[in-house]
């Protein structure tokens, strides 16, 4: 393993994080808050650590699969460890494990919180919480690839390790150029949402915080009732952008390059939006008895569906009070998640589609043993390696889920609270049902359960394998 190159990457992650903390520092200065000093201490610590681990420059800049996965897994842990410091130094989250849970929830765009009252937080802390969503949404190492000529021709190993979905493709011939294009699209979408929320008369600070949370599909906000206190127009804007950011970003590249036929023929995107509207209508019908207005019922239904399926985690109402049928739908789409290549979490629509196609093929083979059926996805034959990867991912997901569920069940919460707590963290959603509902939080869980859910949030965001390989002893051997 090229350990020096791994450390070199981590040193750059620390430098990028230090620069990113300038935003909450500026926020603290603007609003005359003393918290700028806490962020400055964290910046100094990050820069000192970066200097120490990068003293020995790598002689070989080559990157392969093992180095890519280790860099991503270790990089996100280091990023979170430093990112938690301002909360502890300020005292708003004095317990380091709680602070680590909060910031991992931020970087992984989960939105689960241990805070019982976010409205008492200084604005600089609110800004940092939501900005971590934005940083983690597209990926920190992807950002490094966008600005630095690193890892040479093998940097696609980093893209594959950090990008959500069964495959990580390139828009253009170089992974660096693909990363630049992704971030440009990402920035444009963020700016557009901020502007639209300003037009809808939302204050600039809240527009930025909620846009970072929406575009990163995170879920941290400024108010205890999430999005419930905002106007209908503001809620509609957030709904639209949650769906846009739960869509495969390939769509926007195809639209920019005027490949409209390819953009609108995507099988995954059709299924994604089909599920959104079908489930929204089903929930609307189910909850209509509690509403006087069909439009308001549909608005709340589609907002919550969009929030859960894109794994954003915002809420306009306490959906824990909805009928069992509606809550069951939300739990099901928790696992489905958003499109591959989006900022959303979950198993991903593409994997679910491929899994269903595989089941259909097996049923056909049982009926017609001599029939040779080629599985296709997005108009192309599905490679055997992709099928194996999907099956392996789903099986690994199930193993991690069950293991986490057993450990967290030791806290003796009711089953629906325990089950949805794991579902909400490993799928990077945030709120669950019961004790972790949209108006509740994760503060009552033990330190062991919080650490398990920290692992789940990181594993879910990084598609499981970077975190599992990081803790595999064979990964660190000189020869495999």
C-alpha positions in Angstrom: 0.0 0.0 0.0 1.2 3.5 -0.8 0.8 4.8 2.7 2.5 8.1 2.1 0.0 8.9 -0.7 -2.9 8.1 1.7 -1.4 10.4 4.3 -0.9 13.1 1.7 -4.6 12.9 0.7 -5.6 13.1 4.4 -3.4 16.1 4.8 -5.2 17.9 2.0 -8.5 17.0 3.6 -7.4 18.7 6.7 -6.3 21.8 4.8 -9.6 21.9 2.9 -11.6 21.6 6.2 -9.5 24.4 7.7 -10.4 26.7 4.7 -14.1 25.7 4.9 -14.2 26.8 8.6 -13.7 30.4 7.4 -17.4 30.5 6.6 -18.6 29.9 10.2 -15.8 32.2 11.3 -17.1 35.0 9.0 -20.6 34.2 10.3 -19.5 34.6 13.9 -17.8 37.9 13.1 -20.8 39.3 11.2 -23.2 38.4 14.1 -20.6 39.5 16.7 -20.3 36.0 18.3 -17.3 34.8 20.3 -17.4 31.4 18.7 -15.0 32.5 16.0 -12.2 31.7 18.4 -13.4 28.1 18.8 -13.3 27.7 15.0 -9.9 29.3 14.9 -8.5 26.7 17.4 -9.9 23.9 15.3 -8.3 25.5 12.2 -4.9 25.6 13.8 -5.2 22.0 15.0 -6.2 20.9 11.5 -3.3 22.8 9.9 -0.7 21.5 12.4 -1.9 17.9 11.9 -1.8 18.4 8.2 1.8 19.6 8.3 2.9 16.8 10.6 1.5 14.0 8.4 2.7 15.5 5.1 6.3 16.1 6.1 7.4 13.1 4.1 6.2 13.7 0.5 5.1 10.6 -1.5 7.7 9.5 -4.1 5.0 7.6 -5.9 1.7 9.3 -6.7 0.0 6.1 -8.0 -3.4 5.2 -6.5 -5.1 1.8 -6.8 -8.3 0.3 -5.4 -6.9 -0.4 -1.9 -5.4 3.1 -1.5 -8.6 4.7 -2.8 -10.9 3.0 -0.3 -8.5 3.5 2.6 -8.1 7.2 1.8 -11.8 7.7 1.6 -12.7 5.8 4.8 -9.8 7.3 6.9 -10.3 10.7 5.4 -13.9 10.9 6.4 -13.1 9.8 9.9 -10.4 12.4 10.3 -12.6 15.1 8.8 -15.3 14.3 11.3 -12.9 14.1 14.3 -11.7 17.7 13.6 -15.1 19.0 12.6 -16.6 18.1 16.0 -14.1 20.2 17.9 -15.9 23.6 17.6 -19.0 22.2 19.2 -17.0 20.8 22.2 -14.8 24.0 22.5 -17.9 26.2 22.6 -19.7 23.9 25.0 -22.9 23.7 23.1 -22.2 20.0 22.8 -19.8 19.3 25.7 -19.7 15.5 25.2 -17.2 14.6 22.4 -19.1 11.5 21.3 -22.3 13.6 21.0 -20.4 16.2 19.0 -18.9 13.5 16.8 -22.3 12.0 16.2 -23.6 15.5 15.2 -20.8 16.3 12.8 -20.8 12.8 11.2 -24.5 13.2 10.8 -23.7 16.5 9.0 -20.9 15.3 6.7 -22.8 12.1 5.8 -25.9 14.3 5.0 -27.9 12.2 7.5 -29.4 15.0 9.6 -29.9 12.9 12.8 -29.3 15.1 15.8 -28.7 14.8 19.5 -29.7 18.4 20.1 -33.0 19.0 21.9 -33.2 22.8 21.0 -31.3 23.9 17.9 -32.8 27.4 18.1 -30.4 28.3 21.0 -27.3 27.6 19.0 -25.2 30.5 17.8 -25.6 31.3 14.1 -22.0 30.3 13.4 -22.7 26.8 14.8 -25.9 26.5 12.8 -24.0 27.5 9.7 -21.2 24.9 10.3 -23.8 22.2 10.9 -25.5 22.8 7.6 -22.3 23.6 5.6 -21.1 20.1 6.6 -24.1 18.8 4.6 -23.0 20.7 1.6 -19.4 19.6 1.8 -20.3 15.9 2.3 -23.1 15.9 -0.3 -20.8 15.8 -3.3 -17.8 14.4 -1.5 -14.7 16.0 0.0 -12.2 13.9 -1.9 -14.1 14.7 -5.1 -13.5 18.4 -4.3 -9.8 17.7 -3.9 -9.7 16.0 -7.3 -11.5 19.0 -8.8 -8.8 21.4 -7.7 -5.6 19.4 -7.5 -3.7 17.3 -10.1 -3.3 14.3 -7.9 -3.2 10.5 -8.2 -2.6 10.6 -12.0 -4.6 8.3 -14.2 -5.7 6.1 -11.3 -7.8 8.7 -9.5 -11.0 7.0 -10.6 -10.4 4.6 -7.6 -11.2 7.6 -5.3 -14.2 8.6 -7.4 -15.6 5.0 -7.2 -14.9 4.8 -3.4 -16.7 8.0 -2.6 -19.5 8.3 -5.2 -22.9 6.9 -4.4 -24.4 4.2 -6.6 -23.5 0.8 -8.1 -21.1 2.4 -10.6 -19.1 5.6 -10.8 -18.7 6.8 -14.4 -17.0 9.8 -15.9 -18.6 12.6 -17.9 -15.5 13.2 -19.8 -12.2 11.4 -20.4 -10.5 12.6 -17.2 -11.8 12.0 -13.6 -10.5 15.4 -12.6 -12.6 17.1 -15.3 -15.6 15.1 -14.3 -15.2 16.3 -10.7 -15.0 19.9 -11.9 -18.2 19.5 -13.9 -20.0 17.9 -10.9 -19.0 20.7 -8.6 -20.0 23.4 -11.0 -23.4 21.9 -11.4 -23.6 21.5 -7.6 -22.7 25.1 -7.0 -25.2 26.4 -9.6 -28.1 24.4 -8.1 -27.1 25.8 -4.6 -27.0 29.4 -5.7 -30.3 29.1 -7.6 -32.1 27.7 -4.5 -30.7 30.5 -2.3 -31.9 33.1 -4.8 -35.4 31.6 -5.1 -35.7 31.4 -1.3 -34.7 35.0 -1.0 -37.3 35.9 -3.6 -39.8 34.0 -1.4 -38.8 36.4 1.4 -36.7 34.1 3.5 -33.8 35.8 5.3 -30.3 35.3 3.7 -28.9 33.4 6.6 -31.8 30.9 6.7 -31.7 30.7 2.9 -28.1 29.6 2.9 -28.5 27.2 5.8 -31.5 25.5 4.3 -30.0 25.4 0.8 -26.9 23.7 2.1 -29.2 21.2 3.8 -31.4 20.7 0.8 -28.8 20.5 -2.0 -26.6 18.2 0.2 -29.8 16.2 1.0 -28.9 16.6 4.7 -31.7 18.0 6.8 -30.2 20.3 9.4 -32.1 23.6 9.8 -32.6 26.6 12.1 -35.9 25.7 13.8 -37.0 23.0 16.1 -40.0 22.2 13.9 -37.7 21.7 10.9 -39.6 23.3 7.9 -43.0 23.5 9.5 -42.9 27.3 10.3 -42.0 28.4 6.7 -44.5 29.6 4.1 -46.1 27.3 1.5 -44.0 28.9 -1.3 -40.8 28.3 0.7 -41.8 24.7 1.4 -42.5 24.1 -2.3 -39.1 25.4 -3.4 -37.4 23.1 -0.9 -39.5 20.2 -2.1 -38.5 20.8 -5.7 -34.8 21.1 -4.9 -34.8 18.0 -2.7 -36.1 16.0 -5.7 -33.6 17.7 -8.1 -30.7 16.7 -5.9 -32.0 13.2 -5.4 -31.8 12.8 -9.2 -28.7 11.4 -10.9 -26.4 14.4 -11.8 -25.8 12.7 -15.2 -29.2 14.1 -16.2 -27.9 17.7 -15.8 -24.8 17.1 -17.7 -26.8 15.5 -20.5 -29.1 18.6 -20.5 -26.1 20.9 -20.6 -24.7 19.1 -23.6 -28.1 19.1 -25.3 -28.5 15.3 -25.3 -32.2 15.6 -24.4 -33.2 12.2 -25.7 -30.6 10.4 -23.5 -31.6 12.6 -20.5 -35.3 11.9 -20.6 -35.0 8.2 -21.5 -33.3 7.3 -18.2 -35.0 4.2 -16.7 -33.8 5.0 -13.2 -35.1 8.6 -13.2 -38.5 7.5 -14.6 -38.9 4.9 -11.8 -37.7 7.4 -9.2 -40.3 10.1 -10.1 -42.9 7.4 -10.6 -42.4 6.2 -7.1 -42.4 9.7 -5.7 -45.8 10.7 -7.2 -47.5 7.3 -6.7 -46.5 7.2 -3.0 -47.5 10.9 -2.5 -50.9 10.2 -3.9 -51.4 7.1 -1.8 -50.4 9.0 1.4 -52.6 12.0 0.5 -55.6 9.7 0.2 -54.7 8.0 3.5 -54.3 11.2 5.5 -57.0 13.2 3.8 -59.4 12.7 6.8 -57.1 14.9 9.0 -57.0 17.8 6.5 -59.7 20.3 5.3 -57.8 21.0 2.1 -56.7 18.4 -0.5 -53.9 20.7 -1.8 -52.4 21.1 1.7 -52.6 17.3 2.3 -50.8 16.6 -1.0 -48.2 19.4 -0.3 -47.3 17.7 3.0 -47.4 14.2 1.5 -45.1 15.0 -1.4 -42.8 17.1 0.8 -42.4 14.1 3.2 -42.0 11.6 0.4 -39.4 13.8 -1.3 -37.6 14.3 2.0 -37.5 10.6 2.9 -36.7 9.1 -0.5 -33.9 11.6 -1.2 -32.8 11.0 2.4 -32.9 14.7 3.2 -34.9 14.4 6.5 -36.7 17.7 6.6 -40.4 17.7 7.8 -43.3 20.0 7.6 -45.5 18.0 10.0 -45.0 15.3 12.6 -45.5 12.3 10.3 -45.2 10.0 13.3 -48.8 10.9 13.9 -49.9 9.7 10.5 -51.8 6.4 9.9 -49.8 3.2 9.9 -50.2 2.8 6.2 -48.5 6.1 5.5 -45.7 5.5 7.9 -45.1 2.1 6.4 -44.7 3.7 3.0 -42.1 6.1 4.4 -40.2 3.3 6.0 -40.1 1.3 2.7 -38.8 4.3 0.7 -36.2 4.9 3.4 -34.4 1.8 2.1 -35.0 2.5 -1.6 -33.4 5.9 -1.4 -32.5 8.3 -4.3 -30.8 7.8 -7.7 -27.2 6.7 -8.1 -25.0 9.7 -8.8 -27.1 12.0 -6.6 -26.3 13.4 -3.2 -29.0 11.2 -1.7 -28.5 8.0 0.3 -30.3 4.6 0.6 -29.7 1.5 -1.4 -30.4 3.5 -4.6 -33.1 3.1 -7.2 -30.7 1.5 -9.7 -29.8 -1.3 -7.4 -33.5 -2.0 -6.5 -34.3 -2.0 -10.3 -31.5 -4.4 -11.1 -32.5 -6.7 -8.1 -36.1 -6.8 -9.4 -34.9 -7.6 -12.9 -32.7 -10.4 -11.5 -35.7 -11.9 -9.7 -37.8 -11.6 -12.8 -35.2 -13.4 -14.8 -34.9 -16.3 -12.3 -38.7 -16.7 -12.3 -38.7 -16.8 -16.2 -35.9 -19.4 -16.1 -37.8 -21.6 -13.8 -40.8 -21.6 -16.2 -38.7 -21.7 -19.4 -35.3 -23.4 -18.5 -34.0 -23.1 -22.1 -35.0 -19.5 -22.5 -31.9 -17.2 -22.6 -32.8 -13.7 -21.4 -30.3 -10.9 -21.3 -30.9 -8.4 -18.5 -30.8 -4.8 -19.5 -30.6 -1.5 -17.6 -30.7 1.9 -19.2 -30.9 0.1 -22.6 -27.6 -1.7 -22.1 -26.9 -5.3 -21.1 -26.0 -5.7 -17.4 -22.5 -6.9 -16.9 -22.0 -9.9 -14.6 -19.7 -7.9 -12.4 -22.5 -5.3 -11.9 -24.9 -8.1 -10.9 -22.4 -9.6 -8.5 -21.7 -6.1 -7.1 -25.4 -5.4 -6.5 -26.0 -8.8 -4.9 -22.9 -8.4 -2.7 -23.9 -4.9 -1.7 -27.5 -5.9 -0.7 -26.2 -8.9 1.3 -23.6 -6.8 3.1 -26.1 -4.1 3.8 -28.4 -6.6 5.4 -25.5 -8.0 7.6 -24.5 -4.5 8.8 -28.1 -3.6 9.4 -28.9 -6.6 11.5 -25.7 -6.4 13.5 -26.3 -2.8 14.3 -29.9 -3.5 15.2 -28.9 -6.2 17.7 -26.4 -3.9 19.4 -28.7 -0.8 19.6 -31.5 -3.0 20.9 -29.6 -3.3 24.1 -30.7 0.2 24.9 -34.3 -1.2 25.4 -36.2 1.3 23.2 -39.3 -0.1 21.5 -38.8 -2.0 18.3 -40.1 0.6 15.9 -37.8 3.2 17.4 -34.7 0.9 17.3 -35.5 -0.4 13.8 -36.1 3.0 12.3 -33.1 4.6 14.1 -30.8 2.1 12.3 -32.7 2.5 9.0 -32.5 6.3 9.3 -28.8 6.4 10.0 -27.5 3.7 7.6 -29.6 5.2 4.8 -28.5 8.8 5.8 -32.1 10.0 6.4 -32.2 11.5 9.9 -35.6 11.2 11.5 -37.3 7.8 12.0 -40.4 6.9 13.9 -41.2 6.8 17.6 -38.4 7.9 19.9 -36.5 9.2 16.9 -39.4 10.8 15.1 -39.3 14.1 13.3 -40.0 16.1 16.5 -37.6 13.9 18.6 -33.8 13.3 18.6 -31.1 10.7 19.3 -29.8 12.2 22.6 -31.2 9.3 24.8 -29.2 6.6 23.2 -26.1 5.2 25.0 -22.6 6.1 23.9 -22.2 2.6 22.4 -25.3 2.9 20.3 -24.2 6.4 19.1 -20.9 5.0 18.0 -22.6 2.2 16.2 -24.8 4.7 14.4 -21.8 6.9 13.6 -20.3 3.9 11.8 -23.6 3.2 10.1 -23.8 6.8 8.9 -20.3 6.7 7.5 -20.8 3.2 6.0 -24.1 4.3 4.4 -22.7 7.4 2.9 -19.6 5.7 1.5 -21.4 2.6 0.2 -20.3 0.3 3.0 -17.1 -1.1 1.6 -14.6 1.7 2.3 -15.5 1.6 6.0 -15.5 -2.2 6.1 -12.1 -2.4 4.4 -10.7 0.2 6.7 -11.3 -2.2 9.7 -10.1 -5.3 7.8 -6.6 -6.3 8.9 -5.8 -7.7 5.4 -6.2 -4.2 4.0 -3.1 -3.1 5.8 -0.8 -5.9 4.8 1.9 -5.2 2.3 0.8 -8.0 0.1 -2.8 -9.2 -0.4 
